[in-house]
């Protein structure tokens, strides 16, 4: 079904809502987060967005919804959303509106994500825990819809005890059928559920790089490649390797990097950054050298020259991500160095094969020396820390900060994970990459447990992740605009040159005809 058909199907006449006009702040919709992709891409930011803008519905929650019992609240909130906001599918460009922006544009229409954010902020202001649920409607499809569910048991928060559904896109309050679901927990008591949103912001920072590299640069390179007779430069072969041996592995590295940053794993951050920097630096050096010595074959020379142009653009995009990381994560004390290596040490594909006329070339690498965490506490058990001292510090922090006994529950929950990490390190005489892969699930769980008990740390991480995400968004969007403009200017310049050549040929032909006519007359 087309977006237009869906919008028509879900159209509803709206109530005026004039009685709520003074309960909602004005918005010019400057706070609209764009995430290119589907609902799965956008939802990672929704919990953060709800907490960031819950103040916008505070008065509305007090004046309109506080009067209702818990059993009636979800029904009333659903009715308010359905009758006061028009539905309009966002399509590929996923928009996350603040509640004030949604109210300002309610007649034009909002998508399911903005309905859910609005509902989530009201529930947060009323102290109600809930889930943001995204669903896959049918097998073989992607995540395409999101709404709010409210556990009836607010003590256990267990949806098995029943829940209410708030889906402002439809008139009914029954939950739609789905093939698969994924829930993000949001609670007013603690922001530990923002772990997904914090990781989401970091993942989307890396994701934005992946999008620019894949959709703008590699796709641009694929479109320009014509292919040559040489077996190594046939168009189908080059296209296959660019996707399989450059785009896909580089995307995985960037995704893993986002995760390592999210759990403050300095060792892993250093390893992945060094891998990416070395691959790109050696790849470009190799490509530049081959381009200089390939003039004997015009087709190959053109192919390598085009590839070099795009490889250097990939480097610019990755450097933007790296520089923003250095700026926004200053607790990672980073020192930069330069090394020398044979270009055949790389694994990524840069059109020229790794073993084709290998040379030695410089590459960048970094050393990450963790300063003391700005927050003063390390949620994940590090490699150079005594486990008893680490546990005692964390327990003491919770005890002195909150004074409500939560440190006992934390100690009980974290001890089995700590023992697993200790046992793993004693059992396996390994380090670096392999140990990280074995221990990664344990570290992630440790981080989740800490976020569950330390509300203030969640806010600290959320703020830092948000700053890094916004910095990357701004820098990469500026890069995209500049790069797109340059491509268009080059296209117009080539067109002007072609027009001049055609005009010149036309003038020559005209002159020749005139000469011939005059000659015949004579």
C-alpha positions as CSV (number, residue, x, y, z in Angstrom):
1,X,0.0,0.0,0.0
2,X,1.3,3.4,-1.0
3,X,2.0,6.2,1.7
4,X,-0.8,8.2,0.2
5,X,-3.3,5.3,0.5
6,X,-2.2,4.8,4.2
7,X,-2.6,8.5,5.0
8,X,-6.1,8.4,3.4
9,X,-7.1,5.3,5.3
10,X,-6.0,6.7,8.7
11,X,-7.4,10.2,8.1
12,X,-9.6,11.5,10.9
13,X,-11.5,14.8,11.5
14,X,-9.8,16.6,14.4
15,X,-11.2,18.3,17.4
16,X,-10.2,22.0,17.8
17,X,-8.2,21.5,20.9
18,X,-8.5,25.2,21.7
19,X,-8.9,24.5,25.4
20,X,-5.3,23.0,25.4
21,X,-3.7,25.9,23.5
22,X,-2.2,27.5,26.6
23,X,-1.1,24.2,28.1
24,X,1.5,23.5,25.3
25,X,4.5,25.7,24.5
26,X,5.1,27.3,21.1
27,X,7.4,25.5,18.7
28,X,8.9,26.4,15.3
29,X,9.9,22.7,14.9
30,X,13.6,23.5,14.9
31,X,14.0,20.5,17.2
32,X,13.3,17.8,14.7
33,X,15.7,14.9,14.6
34,X,16.1,13.3,11.2
35,X,17.3,9.7,10.8
36,X,17.5,8.4,7.3
37,X,16.2,4.8,7.4
38,X,13.2,2.9,8.7
39,X,11.4,2.9,12.0
40,X,14.2,0.6,13.4
41,X,16.7,3.3,12.7
42,X,14.8,6.1,14.3
43,X,13.5,4.4,17.5
44,X,16.9,4.1,19.0
45,X,16.7,7.8,19.8
46,X,13.1,7.9,21.0
47,X,13.6,7.2,24.7
48,X,16.3,9.9,24.8
49,X,13.9,12.3,22.9
50,X,11.1,11.6,25.4
51,X,13.2,12.3,28.4
52,X,14.7,15.4,26.8
53,X,11.4,17.0,26.0
54,X,9.1,15.7,28.7
55,X,9.0,19.2,30.2
56,X,6.9,20.3,27.2
57,X,3.9,18.2,28.4
58,X,4.3,18.7,32.1
59,X,1.4,21.3,32.4
60,X,-0.8,19.3,30.1
61,X,-0.2,16.1,32.1
62,X,-1.1,18.0,35.3
63,X,-4.2,19.8,34.1
64,X,-5.6,17.2,31.7
65,X,-4.5,13.7,32.6
66,X,-3.6,13.6,36.3
67,X,-7.3,13.5,37.2
68,X,-7.8,10.0,35.7
69,X,-7.2,6.7,37.5
70,X,-4.4,4.5,36.3
71,X,-6.9,2.1,34.8
72,X,-8.5,4.9,32.7
73,X,-5.3,6.8,31.9
74,X,-4.2,4.9,28.8
75,X,-7.6,5.0,27.3
76,X,-7.9,8.8,27.8
77,X,-4.4,9.5,26.5
78,X,-5.1,7.4,23.4
79,X,-8.4,9.3,22.7
80,X,-6.6,12.6,23.1
81,X,-3.9,11.6,20.6
82,X,-6.3,10.1,18.1
83,X,-8.7,13.1,18.1
84,X,-6.2,15.9,18.2
85,X,-3.4,14.8,15.8
86,X,-3.7,14.0,12.1
87,X,-1.7,11.0,10.9
88,X,0.8,11.3,8.1
89,X,3.4,8.7,7.2
90,X,7.0,10.1,7.2
91,X,8.3,7.6,4.6
92,X,12.1,7.1,4.3
93,X,13.0,10.4,6.1
94,X,12.2,9.5,9.7
95,X,11.3,12.5,11.8
96,X,11.3,12.6,15.6
97,X,9.3,15.7,16.7
98,X,9.3,17.2,20.1
99,X,5.8,17.2,21.7
100,X,5.5,21.0,21.1
101,X,6.4,20.5,17.5
102,X,3.8,17.7,17.1
103,X,1.2,20.0,18.6
104,X,2.1,22.9,16.2
105,X,1.9,20.6,13.2
106,X,-1.0,18.4,14.4
107,X,-3.2,19.4,11.5
108,X,-0.6,18.6,8.9
109,X,0.0,15.2,10.4
110,X,2.6,13.2,12.4
111,X,4.0,9.7,12.2
112,X,3.7,6.8,14.7
113,X,7.1,7.8,16.3
114,X,5.9,11.3,17.2
115,X,2.6,10.0,18.6
116,X,4.6,7.6,20.8
117,X,7.0,10.3,22.0
118,X,4.1,12.5,22.9
119,X,2.4,9.7,24.9
120,X,5.8,8.8,26.5
121,X,6.4,12.3,27.8
122,X,2.9,12.5,29.4
123,X,3.4,9.1,31.1
124,X,6.9,10.2,32.4
125,X,5.4,13.3,33.9
126,X,2.7,11.2,35.7
127,X,5.3,8.7,37.0
128,X,4.1,5.8,34.8
129,X,6.6,3.2,33.6
130,X,6.0,2.0,30.0
131,X,7.6,0.5,26.9
132,X,8.2,1.8,23.4
133,X,7.3,-1.2,21.3
134,X,8.5,-1.5,17.6
135,X,7.1,-4.3,15.5
136,X,7.5,-6.2,12.3
137,X,4.1,-6.8,10.9
138,X,4.8,-9.8,8.6
139,X,7.7,-12.2,8.2
140,X,10.3,-11.0,5.8
141,X,9.6,-7.3,6.4
142,X,11.4,-4.7,8.4
143,X,10.4,-2.9,11.5
144,X,7.7,-0.4,10.4
145,X,5.6,0.7,13.3
146,X,6.0,1.8,16.9
147,X,3.6,2.5,19.8
148,X,3.4,2.6,23.6
149,X,2.4,-0.2,26.0
150,X,1.8,0.4,29.7
151,X,2.3,-2.6,32.1
152,X,-0.8,-3.0,34.3
153,X,1.5,-4.2,37.1
154,X,3.6,-1.1,37.8
155,X,5.6,-2.8,40.5
156,X,7.0,-5.7,38.5
157,X,6.7,-3.9,35.1
158,X,6.1,-7.4,33.7
159,X,3.9,-7.3,30.5
160,X,3.0,-10.9,31.2
161,X,0.6,-9.5,33.8
162,X,-1.2,-7.6,31.1
163,X,-0.7,-4.1,29.6
164,X,-2.6,-1.2,28.0
165,X,-1.9,-0.2,24.4
166,X,-1.6,3.5,23.3
167,X,-1.4,3.7,19.5
168,X,-2.6,7.2,18.3
169,X,-2.5,6.2,14.7
170,X,-5.7,4.0,15.0
171,X,-9.1,4.5,16.5
172,X,-9.2,1.3,18.5
173,X,-7.2,0.5,21.7
174,X,-6.5,-3.1,20.9
175,X,-3.0,-4.0,19.9
176,X,-2.4,-4.7,16.2
177,X,-1.2,-8.2,15.1
178,X,2.5,-8.5,14.6
179,X,5.2,-11.1,13.6
180,X,8.0,-9.8,15.8
181,X,8.4,-7.2,18.5
182,X,11.2,-5.3,20.3
183,X,10.6,-3.3,23.5
184,X,12.5,-0.4,24.9
185,X,11.7,0.2,28.6
186,X,11.2,3.8,29.8
187,X,10.7,4.6,33.5
188,X,10.4,7.9,35.5
189,X,12.1,6.4,38.5
190,X,15.4,5.7,36.8
191,X,17.0,6.4,33.5
192,X,18.9,3.2,33.3
193,X,16.6,2.3,30.4
194,X,18.3,5.0,28.5
195,X,21.1,2.6,27.9
196,X,19.5,1.7,24.6
197,X,19.1,5.3,23.7
198,X,22.7,6.2,24.7
199,X,24.0,3.3,22.7
200,X,21.6,4.3,20.0
201,X,23.0,7.8,19.8
202,X,26.5,6.4,19.5
203,X,25.4,3.8,17.1
204,X,23.7,6.5,15.0
205,X,26.8,8.6,15.0
206,X,28.6,5.6,13.5
207,X,25.5,4.9,11.5
208,X,25.6,8.3,9.9
209,X,29.2,7.7,8.8
210,X,28.1,4.3,7.4
211,X,25.2,6.0,5.5
212,X,27.5,8.7,4.0
213,X,30.2,6.1,3.1
214,X,27.7,3.7,1.6
215,X,24.9,5.7,0.1
216,X,27.0,8.7,-1.0
217,X,30.5,7.7,-1.7
218,X,30.6,4.0,-2.6
219,X,27.4,4.3,-4.5
220,X,28.9,7.3,-6.4
221,X,32.0,5.3,-7.2
222,X,30.0,2.4,-8.4
223,X,28.0,4.7,-10.7
224,X,31.2,6.2,-12.2
225,X,33.0,2.9,-12.8
226,X,32.9,1.8,-16.4
227,X,35.1,-1.3,-16.2
228,X,38.1,-2.4,-18.2
229,X,39.1,-5.5,-20.2
230,X,41.7,-6.4,-17.6
231,X,40.4,-9.2,-15.4
232,X,41.2,-7.3,-12.2
233,X,39.2,-4.2,-13.3
234,X,36.1,-5.7,-14.9
235,X,33.1,-3.7,-13.7
236,X,31.1,-6.7,-12.1
237,X,34.2,-7.9,-10.2
238,X,35.1,-4.4,-8.9
239,X,31.5,-3.7,-7.9
240,X,31.2,-7.0,-6.0
241,X,34.5,-6.5,-4.1
242,X,33.7,-2.9,-3.2
243,X,30.5,-4.0,-1.5
244,X,31.8,-7.3,0.0
245,X,35.4,-6.3,0.9
246,X,35.1,-2.6,1.6
247,X,31.6,-1.4,2.4
248,X,30.4,-4.3,4.6
249,X,33.6,-4.8,6.7
250,X,34.1,-1.1,7.2
251,X,30.4,-0.8,8.3
252,X,31.0,-3.6,10.9
253,X,34.1,-1.9,12.2
254,X,32.2,1.4,12.7
255,X,29.3,-0.3,14.4
256,X,31.6,-2.1,16.8
257,X,33.4,1.1,17.5
258,X,30.1,2.8,18.5
259,X,29.5,-0.1,21.0
260,X,33.0,0.1,22.4
261,X,32.6,3.9,23.0
262,X,29.2,3.3,24.7
263,X,30.6,1.1,27.4
264,X,33.8,3.1,27.8
265,X,36.1,0.3,26.6
266,X,39.3,2.2,25.9
267,X,41.3,-0.8,24.8
268,X,38.6,-1.7,22.3
269,X,38.2,1.9,21.1
270,X,42.0,2.1,20.5
271,X,42.1,-1.2,18.6
272,X,39.2,-0.4,16.2
273,X,40.3,3.1,15.5
274,X,43.8,1.9,14.7
275,X,42.4,-0.8,12.4
276,X,40.3,1.7,10.5
277,X,43.0,4.4,10.3
278,X,45.6,1.9,9.1
279,X,43.3,0.3,6.5
280,X,42.4,3.7,5.0
281,X,45.8,5.3,5.1
282,X,47.5,2.2,3.5
283,X,44.7,1.8,1.0
284,X,44.9,5.4,-0.2
285,X,48.8,5.2,-0.4
286,X,48.6,2.0,-2.4
287,X,45.9,3.4,-4.7
288,X,47.8,6.7,-5.2
289,X,51.0,4.8,-6.2
290,X,49.2,2.5,-8.6
291,X,47.4,5.5,-10.2
292,X,50.7,7.2,-10.8
293,X,52.2,4.2,-12.6
294,X,49.2,3.0,-14.5
295,X,49.2,5.5,-17.4
296,X,50.1,2.8,-19.9
297,X,46.4,1.8,-19.9
298,X,44.0,4.7,-20.2
299,X,41.0,2.7,-18.9
300,X,42.8,1.4,-15.8
301,X,44.3,4.8,-15.1
302,X,40.8,6.4,-15.2
303,X,39.4,3.7,-12.9
304,X,42.1,4.1,-10.4
305,X,42.0,7.8,-10.5
306,X,38.2,7.7,-9.8
307,X,38.7,5.2,-7.0
308,X,41.4,7.4,-5.4
309,X,39.0,10.4,-5.5
310,X,36.3,8.6,-3.6
311,X,38.8,6.9,-1.2
312,X,40.0,10.3,-0.1
313,X,36.4,11.3,0.5
314,X,35.9,8.2,2.7
315,X,38.9,9.3,4.7
316,X,37.4,12.8,5.2
317,X,34.2,11.3,6.6
318,X,36.0,8.9,9.0
319,X,38.2,11.8,10.2
320,X,35.1,13.8,11.0
321,X,33.9,11.0,13.2
322,X,37.3,10.6,14.9
323,X,37.8,14.4,15.6
324,X,34.3,14.7,17.1
325,X,35.1,11.6,19.3
326,X,38.3,13.3,20.6
327,X,36.4,16.5,21.3
328,X,33.4,15.0,23.1
329,X,35.2,12.1,25.0
330,X,38.1,14.0,26.4
331,X,38.4,11.5,29.3
332,X,40.1,9.3,26.7
333,X,43.5,10.8,26.6
334,X,44.5,10.2,23.0
335,X,48.1,10.4,21.7
336,X,48.7,10.2,17.9
337,X,51.6,8.5,16.2
338,X,52.7,7.5,12.7
339,X,54.1,4.2,11.6
340,X,55.3,2.5,8.4
341,X,53.9,-0.7,7.0
342,X,53.7,-2.7,3.8
343,X,50.4,-1.9,2.0
344,X,49.6,-5.6,1.7
345,X,49.0,-5.7,5.4
346,X,45.5,-4.2,4.8
347,X,42.4,-6.3,4.4
348,X,39.9,-3.8,2.9
349,X,39.6,-3.5,-0.8
350,X,40.5,-0.2,-2.5
351,X,40.1,-1.3,-6.2
352,X,43.8,-2.1,-6.5
353,X,44.5,-5.6,-5.2
354,X,46.5,-5.9,-1.9
355,X,49.4,-7.8,-3.5
356,X,49.7,-5.7,-6.6
357,X,53.1,-4.0,-6.6
358,X,53.1,-3.5,-2.7
359,X,55.0,-0.6,-1.2
360,X,55.7,0.7,2.3
361,X,53.7,3.6,3.3
362,X,53.0,5.7,6.5
363,X,49.8,5.2,8.5
364,X,48.3,6.8,11.6
365,X,47.7,5.1,14.9
366,X,46.7,6.2,18.4
367,X,47.3,5.3,22.0
368,X,44.3,5.7,24.4
369,X,45.3,6.3,28.0
370,X,42.2,6.5,30.1
371,X,42.2,9.4,32.5
372,X,40.1,8.9,35.6
373,X,36.5,8.8,34.5
374,X,35.0,12.3,34.6
375,X,32.1,10.8,36.6
376,X,34.6,9.2,39.1
377,X,33.3,5.6,38.8
378,X,34.0,2.8,36.4
379,X,30.8,0.7,35.7
380,X,32.8,-2.0,33.8
381,X,35.5,-4.0,35.5
382,X,38.8,-3.0,33.8
383,X,41.9,-5.0,33.0
384,X,44.3,-3.1,35.3
385,X,42.0,-2.9,38.4
386,X,41.8,-5.1,41.5
387,X,38.3,-6.6,41.5
388,X,37.8,-6.2,45.2
389,X,38.7,-2.5,45.1
390,X,36.6,-1.9,42.0
391,X,33.5,-3.5,43.7
392,X,34.1,-1.7,46.9
393,X,34.3,1.7,45.2
394,X,31.1,1.2,43.2
395,X,29.2,-0.1,46.3
396,X,30.4,2.9,48.3
397,X,29.4,5.3,45.6
398,X,25.8,4.0,45.5
399,X,25.6,4.0,49.3
400,X,26.7,7.5,49.8
401,X,24.9,9.0,46.8
402,X,21.4,7.6,47.3
403,X,21.2,6.3,50.9
404,X,18.3,4.0,50.1
405,X,20.0,0.6,50.2
406,X,20.2,0.1,46.5
407,X,23.9,-0.8,46.8
408,X,23.0,-4.2,48.3
409,X,20.9,-5.1,45.3
410,X,23.6,-3.9,43.0
411,X,26.3,-6.0,44.8
412,X,24.1,-9.1,44.6
413,X,23.4,-8.6,40.9
414,X,27.0,-7.6,39.8
415,X,28.9,-10.3,41.7
416,X,28.1,-13.2,39.4
417,X,29.2,-11.1,36.4
418,X,32.4,-10.1,38.1
419,X,33.2,-13.7,38.9
420,X,32.5,-14.6,35.2
421,X,35.0,-12.0,34.0
422,X,37.7,-13.1,36.5
423,X,37.2,-16.8,35.6
424,X,37.4,-15.9,31.9
425,X,40.7,-14.0,32.3
426,X,42.3,-16.8,34.3
427,X,41.1,-19.5,32.0
428,X,42.2,-18.0,28.7
429,X,45.7,-16.8,28.2
430,X,44.6,-14.4,25.5
431,X,44.4,-10.7,25.0
432,X,43.3,-8.0,22.7
433,X,40.8,-8.9,20.0
434,X,39.9,-12.5,21.2
435,X,39.5,-11.6,24.8
436,X,37.3,-8.7,23.9
437,X,34.9,-10.9,21.9
438,X,34.7,-13.5,24.8
439,X,34.2,-10.8,27.4
440,X,32.0,-8.3,25.4
441,X,28.7,-9.8,26.6
442,X,29.8,-9.7,30.2
443,X,31.0,-6.1,29.9
444,X,27.7,-5.0,28.3
445,X,25.7,-6.6,31.2
446,X,27.9,-4.9,33.8
447,X,27.2,-1.6,32.1
448,X,23.5,-2.3,32.0
449,X,23.5,-3.2,35.7
450,X,25.2,0.0,36.7
451,X,22.8,2.1,34.6
452,X,20.0,0.4,36.4
453,X,21.1,1.6,39.8
454,X,22.9,4.9,39.2
455,X,20.3,7.4,37.8
456,X,22.8,10.3,37.7
457,X,25.3,8.3,35.6
458,X,22.6,7.7,33.0
459,X,22.0,11.4,32.6
460,X,25.7,12.0,32.4
461,X,26.1,9.5,29.6
462,X,23.0,10.6,27.8
463,X,24.2,14.2,27.7
464,X,27.6,13.2,26.4
465,X,26.3,10.8,23.8
466,X,23.8,13.4,22.6
467,X,26.5,16.0,22.2
468,X,28.7,13.6,20.2
469,X,25.7,12.6,18.0
470,X,24.7,16.2,17.3
471,X,28.3,17.2,16.5
472,X,28.6,14.3,14.0
473,X,25.2,15.1,12.5
474,X,26.0,18.7,11.9
475,X,29.5,18.0,10.6
476,X,28.5,15.2,8.3
477,X,25.4,17.0,7.0
478,X,27.6,20.0,6.1
479,X,30.0,17.5,4.4
480,X,27.1,16.0,2.4
481,X,25.9,19.4,1.3
482,X,29.3,20.5,0.3
483,X,30.1,17.3,-1.5
484,X,26.8,17.2,-3.4
485,X,27.3,20.8,-4.4
486,X,30.8,20.0,-5.8
487,X,29.4,17.0,-7.8
488,X,26.7,19.3,-9.3
489,X,29.2,22.0,-10.1
490,X,31.5,19.4,-11.8
491,X,28.5,18.1,-13.8
492,X,27.6,21.6,-15.0
493,X,31.2,22.4,-15.9
494,X,31.4,19.2,-18.0
495,X,28.1,20.1,-19.7
496,X,29.3,23.6,-20.5
497,X,32.6,22.2,-21.9
498,X,30.6,19.7,-24.0
499,X,28.3,22.5,-25.3
500,X,31.3,24.6,-26.3
501,X,32.8,21.7,-28.2
502,X,29.5,21.1,-30.0
503,X,29.2,24.8,-30.7
504,X,32.8,24.8,-32.1
505,X,32.1,21.8,-34.3
506,X,29.0,23.5,-35.5
507,X,30.9,26.7,-36.4
508,X,33.5,24.7,-38.3
509,X,30.9,22.8,-40.2
510,X,29.0,26.1,-41.0
511,X,32.3,27.7,-42.2
512,X,33.1,24.7,-44.4
513,X,29.7,24.9,-46.0
514,X,29.9,28.6,-46.6
515,X,33.4,28.1,-48.1
516,X,32.1,25.3,-50.4
517,X,29.1,27.4,-51.5
518,X,31.3,30.4,-52.3
519,X,33.8,28.2,-54.1
520,X,31.1,26.8,-56.3
521,X,29.8,30.3,-57.2
522,X,33.3,31.2,-58.3
